[in-house]
Amino acid sequence: MKRICPECGEEYTGRSDKKYCSAACRATFHNRARAEEQVFQRSINNILRHNRNVLAELNPDGKANVKRERMIDRGFKFRYFTNEYITRNKTLYHFCYDYGYKVEEGEWVLLIKRQEYVE
């Protein structure tokens, strides 16, 4: 029985349950379907990576105080972070992977690099 491949449109033969003419066409079809679903996820991951890179750039020594405006000027988005950490003193840090920050009062932000004891 001859059928038409839904990916490339070529005619093919084979098992009755075969849907594509080749493994390449099957993979291409499914990769395209997944790519459309993952656009949102990819854009969030790009923001998180960019935020992490901004923190690393502004914090070369592992600890730094910077003005909030300086981070925003580099495209940092405060709404996006990978996790939060609350110290014993109830201090809240937001992390983008291995770099974190604590918003201080006023215009300052304390930047830190993750230490081994931070979960």
C-alpha positions, 0 to 999 in steps of 0.5 A: 500500500502506498501512502504520502509522507505528511512531512515531505509529501513523498510517496512511500511503502512499508509497514501498515503502521508506518506514518513517515517515509523516513526517520529524518522526516519523522524527527523533523515533523515532531521537532517542528511541533515541539519548537512551536510549543517551546517558544515561550519557554525559550524566551524565558530561559533567554531572559534568565541567562541574560540576567545571570550574565548581567549579575556576573558582569557587575559582580566580578569579585563575588560581592558588590553593591550596585545601583538598581538603575545600572542593572536596568540599563544593562537589560536586567529584569527583576521579575525573572529569577531561578530561585529564592533563598531566605537566610536565618536572619530572614533576608531574601535573596533572588538567584539567577542560577549561581548569582544572587541579589538582594534589593536594599532600601533605596536605589542599591542592590547587593550582589553575591555569588552562590556559596556552597552552603546556599541551597 
